[in-house]
Amino acid sequence: MSIGGLLSLAITVLIVLIFVRIVLSWFPPGGDLLNAAQRFTFTATEWLLGPIRRVLPPVRLGGAALDLSPMLVLFVLFFLQNLVRGL
């Protein structure tokens, strides 16, 4: 496998982990399996989302807040993946 293929695979894994983290954030903590999955996805993605979240704070929607950092990171990852596949 080429370096471009490995980079594309790594980006795909990050994209999937971010989507899993988004979906898991909709569920309250509970159960060993769910807690383990939430901890794993948090640990695997926070290094990328955390710095963005510090620069781009959540948008307030009444009593709730919308975290835009996953959307921004996904946009950049999709762009990078297309760039890498073009190599």
C-alpha positions in Angstrom: 0.0 0.0 0.0 1.3 3.4 -0.9 1.8 6.3 1.4 -1.2 8.1 -0.1 -3.3 4.9 0.6 -2.2 4.8 4.2 -2.9 8.5 4.7 -6.3 8.0 3.1 -7.0 5.0 5.4 -5.9 7.0 8.5 -8.2 9.9 7.5 -11.1 7.5 7.0 -10.6 6.0 10.4 -10.6 9.5 11.9 -13.8 10.4 10.0 -15.6 7.2 11.3 -14.4 7.8 14.9 -15.7 11.4 14.8 -19.1 10.3 13.4 -19.3 7.6 16.2 -18.4 10.2 18.8 -21.2 12.5 17.5 -23.8 9.7 17.7 -22.6 8.5 21.1 -22.9 12.0 22.4 -26.7 11.8 22.0 -26.9 9.0 24.6 -26.6 9.5 28.3 -23.7 7.6 30.0 -24.8 4.1 31.1 -23.6 0.6 30.8 -20.1 -0.7 30.6 -20.0 -1.1 26.8 -21.4 2.3 26.1 -19.1 4.0 28.6 -16.1 2.1 27.1 -17.1 3.2 23.6 -17.6 6.8 24.7 -14.2 6.9 26.5 -12.4 5.3 23.5 -13.9 7.7 20.9 -13.3 10.7 23.2 -9.6 9.7 23.7 -9.1 8.9 20.0 -10.5 12.2 18.7 -10.1 14.8 21.5 -6.5 15.6 20.4 -8.0 16.9 17.1 -11.3 18.4 18.3 -10.1 20.0 21.5 -7.8 22.7 20.0 -10.6 23.6 17.5 -13.2 23.8 20.3 -10.9 26.3 22.2 -10.8 28.6 19.2 -14.4 28.0 18.0 -16.7 28.0 21.1 -20.1 26.2 20.9 -23.0 28.2 19.5 -25.8 28.9 22.0 -29.2 27.8 20.9 -31.5 28.8 23.8 -30.7 26.4 26.6 -28.5 24.1 24.5 -25.2 24.5 22.8 -24.1 23.3 19.4 -20.4 22.2 19.1 -19.3 23.1 15.6 -15.7 21.6 16.0 -16.7 18.2 14.6 -18.2 19.7 11.5 -15.2 21.9 10.9 -12.8 19.0 11.4 -14.8 16.7 9.2 -14.8 19.3 6.4 -11.0 19.6 6.6 -10.6 15.8 6.7 -12.8 15.3 3.7 -10.8 18.0 1.8 -7.5 16.4 2.8 -8.7 12.9 1.8 -9.6 14.2 -1.6 -6.3 15.9 -1.9 -4.4 12.7 -0.8 -6.4 10.5 -3.2 -5.5 12.8 -6.0 -1.7 12.1 -5.5 
